[in-house]
Amino acid sequence: MFFSIHDLVSDKDILGNDYLCVGKFKAFMKILVCISKTPDTTSKIAFDSDNMHLKEEGVSFIMNPYDEWYALVRGIELREKFGGTVSVMHVGEASSEVIVRKALAIGADQAIRIDSKPKDSNDVATQIAHYAQNQSFDIVFLGKETIDHNGSEVGALLAGMLAIPFISYCTKLDVEGNELSATCEIEGGEVSFKTQLPAVVSAAKGLAEQRIPNMKGIMDAKKKPLEVISPVSANQKVKLVRFEALPPKTAVKLIAPDDIDSLVKILHEEVKVI
């Protein structure tokens, strides 16, 4: 696609960063995607004797699906549409680099790993914000939550630290010029609205379709830059008391269709729903 100089219009985002627009559409996007490492849902989970640490031996770790399937892929789609770059960022130790490389294989251009074991959501958001604050990203994507902690906290914390809009549980997203249009999940339905770039977006199911890295992507990922940077100090807001495993599942109880008294007794005394 070619544009004349008369088609290009200079503009600024709300942080004062220059960019070029082509008609109504941005001609370049700088995108950051934050990715997390989580245990595979099929892994058997166990804790040490004091219930303070997860036993990682024998546990398979994956990229958090909301980060991979929706946040990362939508970022790549926007780069394919407008041009630009997609960077991925991970707060974690060297053992996570295989997951970071997978993000590069799927299509990210470069990666940054902050060499630190995350303490809590505030720590993760602080590390990302410290890096992102001077990088002039148009959109910072991350999944709506991780499948292990289900906290859904980092996006809002990050947006607050960067003082830019936050779009949560986003299922549809489009960009025109310096304006972002989004549709988000809410209880009982959806809400649609527009806001100015830059913004932080937490991705939910429906925002994009999963992509599988092909052989070319896997080979190219080995050549793409992966920068390792040191963490900054961050206040730990949450103190871990202990982990508790879920109680084992009980056997299924079969009740005769006409035995209403037994059903009511179980619902009242055991299940405690009536």
VENMO-V795040 format. One record per pair of residues at least 12 apart in sequence whose C-alpha atoms are under 10 Angstrom apart, sorted by sequence separation. I is the first residue (numbers start at 1). J is the second residue. If there is no record, write none. Layout:
# VENMO-V795040
i & j
I & J
I & J
This chain:
# VENMO-V795040
i & j
8 & 20
9 & 21
10 & 22
44 & 56
45 & 57
75 & 87
88 & 100
100 & 112
115 & 127
128 & 140
142 & 154
143 & 155
155 & 167
156 & 168
170 & 182
171 & 183
172 & 184
181 & 193
182 & 194
7 & 20
8 & 21
9 & 22
43 & 56
45 & 58
46 & 59
73 & 86
75 & 88
88 & 101
100 & 113
114 & 127
142 & 155
155 & 168
167 & 180
169 & 182
170 & 183
171 & 184
172 & 185
180 & 193
181 & 194
182 & 195
253 & 266
7 & 21
8 & 22
9 & 23
44 & 58
45 & 59
72 & 86
89 & 103
97 & 111
114 & 128
141 & 155
168 & 182
169 & 183
170 & 184
171 & 185
180 & 194
181 & 195
7 & 22
8 & 23
9 & 24
11 & 26
43 & 58
44 & 59
72 & 87
88 & 103
97 & 112
113 & 128
140 & 155
167 & 182
168 & 183
169 & 184
170 & 185
179 & 194
180 & 195
181 & 196
6 & 22
7 & 23
8 & 24
9 & 25
43 & 59
44 & 60
72 & 88
87 & 103
88 & 104
97 & 113
112 & 128
152 & 168
167 & 183
168 & 184
169 & 185
170 & 186
179 & 195
180 & 196
5 & 22
6 & 23
7 & 24
8 & 25
9 & 26
39 & 56
42 & 59
43 & 60
87 & 104
96 & 113
114 & 131
152 & 169
167 & 184
168 & 185
169 & 186
178 & 195
179 & 196
180 & 197
4 & 22
8 & 26
9 & 27
41 & 59
42 & 60
43 & 61
86 & 104
140 & 158
168 & 186
178 & 196
179 & 197
180 & 198
184 & 202
3 & 22
8 & 27
40 & 59
41 & 60
94 & 113
96 & 115
112 & 131
140 & 159
171 & 190
173 & 192
175 & 194
177 & 196
178 & 197
179 & 198
180 & 199
182 & 201
184 & 203
185 & 204
3 & 23
39 & 59
40 & 60
41 & 61
87 & 107
88 & 108
93 & 113
94 & 114
170 & 190
172 & 192
174 & 194
175 & 195
176 & 196
177 & 197
178 & 198
179 & 199
184 & 204
185 & 205
38 & 59
39 & 60
40 & 61
41 & 62
86 & 107
87 & 108
88 & 109
89 & 110
90 & 111
91 & 112
92 & 113
93 & 114
94 & 115
169 & 190
170 & 191
171 & 192
173 & 194
175 & 196
38 & 60
39 & 61
40 & 62
86 & 108
87 & 109
88 & 110
89 & 111
90 & 112
91 & 113
92 & 114
93 & 115
94 & 116
170 & 192
175 & 197
38 & 61
39 & 62
40 & 63
85 & 108
86 & 109
87 & 110
88 & 111
89 & 112
90 & 113
91 & 114
92 & 115
93 & 116
94 & 117
144 & 167
184 & 207
3 & 27
37 & 61
38 & 62
39 & 63
40 & 64
85 & 109
86 & 110
87 & 111
88 & 112
89 & 113
90 & 114
91 & 115
92 & 116
93 & 117
144 & 168
145 & 169
183 & 207
37 & 62
38 & 63
39 & 64
40 & 65
84 & 109
85 & 110
86 & 111
87 & 112
88 & 113
89 & 114
90 & 115
91 & 116
92 & 117
93 & 118
139 & 164
143 & 168
144 & 169
182 & 207
36 & 62
37 & 63
38 & 64
90 & 116
91 & 117
92 & 118
128 & 154
132 & 158
139 & 165
140 & 166
141 & 167
142 & 168
143 & 169
144 & 170
167 & 193
36 & 63
37 & 64
38 & 65
91 & 118
143 & 170
167 & 194
35 & 63
36 & 64
37 & 65
79 & 107
90 & 118
125 & 153
126 & 154
129 & 157
130 & 158
133 & 161
134 & 162
167 & 195
173 & 201
35 & 64
36 & 65
79 & 108
124 & 153
125 & 154
129 & 158
133 & 162
166 & 195
35 & 65
36 & 66
37 & 67
73 & 103
76 & 106
77 & 107
121 & 151
124 & 154
125 & 155
128 & 158
129 & 159
132 & 162
133 & 163
165 & 195
173 & 203
35 & 66
36 & 67
68 & 99
72 & 103
76 & 107
121 & 152
122 & 153
123 & 154
124 & 155
125 & 156
126 & 157
127 & 158
129 & 160
130 & 161
165 & 196
170 & 201
171 & 202
172 & 203
35 & 67
36 & 68
72 & 104
75 & 107
76 & 108
91 & 123
92 & 124
121 & 153
122 & 154
125 & 157
126 & 158
129 & 161
130 & 162
164 & 196
165 & 197
166 & 198
167 & 199
168 & 200
169 & 201
170 & 202
171 & 203
172 & 204
34 & 67
35 & 68
63 & 96
73 & 106
75 & 108
76 & 109
91 & 124
120 & 153
121 & 154
124 & 157
125 & 158
128 & 161
129 & 162
164 & 197
165 & 198
166 & 199
167 & 200
168 & 201
169 & 202
170 & 203
171 & 204
172 & 205
33 & 67
34 & 68
61 & 95
62 & 96
68 & 102
72 & 106
73 & 107
90 & 124
91 & 125
120 & 154
121 & 155
123 & 157
124 & 158
125 & 159
128 & 162
164 & 198
165 & 199
166 & 200
167 & 201
168 & 202
169 & 203
170 & 204
171 & 205
172 & 206
173 & 207
33 & 68
61 & 96
63 & 98
64 & 99
68 & 103
72 & 107
73 & 108
122 & 157
125 & 160
126 & 161
163 & 198
164 & 199
165 & 200
166 & 201
167 & 202
168 & 203
169 & 204
170 & 205
171 & 206
172 & 207
173 & 208
35 & 71
62 & 98
63 & 99
67 & 103
72 & 108
91 & 127
121 & 157
122 & 158
125 & 161
126 & 162
162 & 198
163 & 199
164 & 200
165 & 201
166 & 202
167 & 203
168 & 204
169 & 205
170 & 206
171 & 207
172 & 208
34 & 71
35 & 72
61 & 98
62 & 99
63 & 100
69 & 106
90 & 127
91 & 128
121 & 158
125 & 162
162 & 199
163 & 200
169 & 206
170 & 207
171 & 208
33 & 71
34 & 72
61 & 99
62 & 100
68 & 106
89 & 127
90 & 128
162 & 200
169 & 207
32 & 71
33 & 72
63 & 102
89 & 128
159 & 198
32 & 72
33 & 73
62 & 102
63 & 103
138 & 178
159 & 199
160 & 200
31 & 72
33 & 74
139 & 180
159 & 200
33 & 75
89 & 131
158 & 200
159 & 201
32 & 75
33 & 76
89 & 132
157 & 200
31 & 75
156 & 200
30 & 75
31 & 76
155 & 200
156 & 201
29 & 75
155 & 201
156 & 202
31 & 78
155 & 202
30 & 78
31 & 79
154 & 202
155 & 203
29 & 78
30 & 79
153 & 202
28 & 78
29 & 79
87 & 137
152 & 202
28 & 79
29 & 80
86 & 137
27 & 79
28 & 80
29 & 81
30 & 82
85 & 137
88 & 140
28 & 81
29 & 82
30 & 83
31 & 84
32 & 85
33 & 86
34 & 87
35 & 88
36 & 89
37 & 90
86 & 139
87 & 140
88 & 141
89 & 142
27 & 81
28 & 82
29 & 83
30 & 84
31 & 85
32 & 86
33 & 87
34 & 88
35 & 89
36 & 90
37 & 91
86 & 140
88 & 142
26 & 81
27 & 82
28 & 83
29 & 84
30 & 85
31 & 86
32 & 87
33 & 88
34 & 89
35 & 90
36 & 91
37 & 92
25 & 81
26 & 82
27 & 83
28 & 84
29 & 85
30 & 86
31 & 87
32 & 88
33 & 89
34 & 90
35 & 91
36 & 92
25 & 82
26 & 83
27 & 84
28 & 85
29 & 86
30 & 87
31 & 88
32 & 89
33 & 90
34 & 91
35 & 92
144 & 201
145 & 202
26 & 84
37 & 95
38 & 96
138 & 196
139 & 197
140 & 198
141 & 199
142 & 200
143 & 201
144 & 202
145 & 203
37 & 96
138 & 197
139 & 198
140 & 199
141 & 200
142 & 201
143 & 202
144 & 203
145 & 204
22 & 82
36 & 96
37 & 97
137 & 197
138 & 198
139 & 199
140 & 200
141 & 201
142 & 202
143 & 203
144 & 204
21 & 82
38 & 99
137 & 198
138 & 199
139 & 200
140 & 201
141 & 202
142 & 203
143 & 204
144 & 205
37 & 99
136 & 198
137 & 199
138 & 200
139 & 201
140 & 202
141 & 203
142 & 204
143 & 205
36 & 99
37 & 100
137 & 200
35 & 99
36 & 100
75 & 139
35 & 100
75 & 140
75 & 141
74 & 141
75 & 142
35 & 103
71 & 140
72 & 141
33 & 103
71 & 141
72 & 142
70 & 141
71 & 142
72 & 143
70 & 142
71 & 143
70 & 143
71 & 144
67 & 141
68 & 142
69 & 143
70 & 144
33 & 108
67 & 142
68 & 143
32 & 108
66 & 142
67 & 143
31 & 108
34 & 111
66 & 143
67 & 144
32 & 110
33 & 111
34 & 112
35 & 113
64 & 142
65 & 143
66 & 144
67 & 145
32 & 111
64 & 143
65 & 144
66 & 145
67 & 146
32 & 112
65 & 145
66 & 146
64 & 145
65 & 146
66 & 147
64 & 146
65 & 147
63 & 146
64 & 147
63 & 147
64 & 148
36 & 124
34 & 124
34 & 125
82 & 175
34 & 128
78 & 173
32 & 128
78 & 174
78 & 175
74 & 172
131 & 229
71 & 170
74 & 173
32 & 132
70 & 170
74 & 174
131 & 231
70 & 171
130 & 231
131 & 232
130 & 232
32 & 135
127 & 230
128 & 231
31 & 135
32 & 136
106 & 210
107 & 211
127 & 231
128 & 232
30 & 135
31 & 136
32 & 137
106 & 211
107 & 212
126 & 231
127 & 232
30 & 136
31 & 137
32 & 138
33 & 139
34 & 140
35 & 141
36 & 142
41 & 147
106 & 212
107 & 213
126 & 232
127 & 233
29 & 136
30 & 137
31 & 138
32 & 139
33 & 140
34 & 141
35 & 142
36 & 143
39 & 146
40 & 147
41 & 148
105 & 212
106 & 213
107 & 214
124 & 231
126 & 233
127 & 234
29 & 137
30 & 138
31 & 139
32 & 140
33 & 141
34 & 142
35 & 143
38 & 146
39 & 147
40 & 148
105 & 213
106 & 214
123 & 231
126 & 234
29 & 138
30 & 139
31 & 140
32 & 141
33 & 142
34 & 143
36 & 145
37 & 146
38 & 147
39 & 148
104 & 213
105 & 214
108 & 217
123 & 232
125 & 234
126 & 235
28 & 138
29 & 139
30 & 140
31 & 141
32 & 142
33 & 143
36 & 146
37 & 147
38 & 148
102 & 212
103 & 213
105 & 215
106 & 216
107 & 217
111 & 221
123 & 233
124 & 234
35 & 146
36 & 147
37 & 148
38 & 149
102 & 213
105 & 216
106 & 217
107 & 218
109 & 220
110 & 221
123 & 234
105 & 217
106 & 218
109 & 221
115 & 227
122 & 234
123 & 235
104 & 217
105 & 218
107 & 220
108 & 221
110 & 223
111 & 224
112 & 225
113 & 226
114 & 227
115 & 228
116 & 229
118 & 231
122 & 235
123 & 236
103 & 217
104 & 218
105 & 219
106 & 220
107 & 221
110 & 224
111 & 225
112 & 226
113 & 227
114 & 228
115 & 229
116 & 230
117 & 231
120 & 234
122 & 236
123 & 237
102 & 217
103 & 218
104 & 219
105 & 220
106 & 221
109 & 224
110 & 225
111 & 226
112 & 227
113 & 228
114 & 229
115 & 230
116 & 231
119 & 234
120 & 235
121 & 236
122 & 237
123 & 238
101 & 217
102 & 218
104 & 220
105 & 221
108 & 224
109 & 225
110 & 226
111 & 227
112 & 228
113 & 229
114 & 230
115 & 231
116 & 232
119 & 235
120 & 236
121 & 237
122 & 238
101 & 218
104 & 221
105 & 222
109 & 226
110 & 227
111 & 228
112 & 229
113 & 230
114 & 231
115 & 232
119 & 236
120 & 237
121 & 238
15 & 133
17 & 135
18 & 136
103 & 221
104 & 222
113 & 231
114 & 232
118 & 236
119 & 237
120 & 238
15 & 134
17 & 136
19 & 138
101 & 220
102 & 221
104 & 223
105 & 224
119 & 238
120 & 239
16 & 136
17 & 137
34 & 154
101 & 221
102 & 222
104 & 224
119 & 239
120 & 240
15 & 136
17 & 138
34 & 155
100 & 221
101 & 222
104 & 225
119 & 240
101 & 223
104 & 226
13 & 136
101 & 224
101 & 225
13 & 138
101 & 226
100 & 226
74 & 203
97 & 226
71 & 201
71 & 202
72 & 203
77 & 208
70 & 202
71 & 203
76 & 208
70 & 203
71 & 204
74 & 207
75 & 208
69 & 203
70 & 204
71 & 205
73 & 207
74 & 208
94 & 228
67 & 202
68 & 203
69 & 204
70 & 205
73 & 208
74 & 209
93 & 228
66 & 202
67 & 203
69 & 205
70 & 206
71 & 207
72 & 208
73 & 209
74 & 210
66 & 203
67 & 204
69 & 206
70 & 207
71 & 208
73 & 210
89 & 226
91 & 228
66 & 204
69 & 207
70 & 208
71 & 209
72 & 210
73 & 211
87 & 225
88 & 226
89 & 227
90 & 228
91 & 229
65 & 204
66 & 205
69 & 208
70 & 209
71 & 210
72 & 211
87 & 226
89 & 228
92 & 231
65 & 205
68 & 208
69 & 209
70 & 210
91 & 231
66 & 207
68 & 209
69 & 210
70 & 211
68 & 210
69 & 211
68 & 211
69 & 212
66 & 210
68 & 212
65 & 210
15 & 162
15 & 163
15 & 164
26 & 175
14 & 164
25 & 175
26 & 176
27 & 177
24 & 175
25 & 176
26 & 177
24 & 176
25 & 177
26 & 178
23 & 176
24 & 177
25 & 178
26 & 179
22 & 176
23 & 177
24 & 178
25 & 179
21 & 176
22 & 177
24 & 179
21 & 177
20 & 177
21 & 178
19 & 177
20 & 178
19 & 178
13 & 177
14 & 178
13 & 178
11 & 177
12 & 178
13 & 179
11 & 178
31 & 198
33 & 200
9 & 177
30 & 198
32 & 200
33 & 201
34 & 202
33 & 202
17 & 198
14 & 196
15 & 197
13 & 196
14 & 197
15 & 198
13 & 197
14 & 198
12 & 197
13 & 198
14 & 199
53 & 240
52 & 240
52 & 241
53 & 242
54 & 243
51 & 241
52 & 242
53 & 243
51 & 242
52 & 243
50 & 242
51 & 243
52 & 244
50 & 243
51 & 244
51 & 245
47 & 242
48 & 243
47 & 243
46 & 243
47 & 244
46 & 244
47 & 245
46 & 245
45 & 245
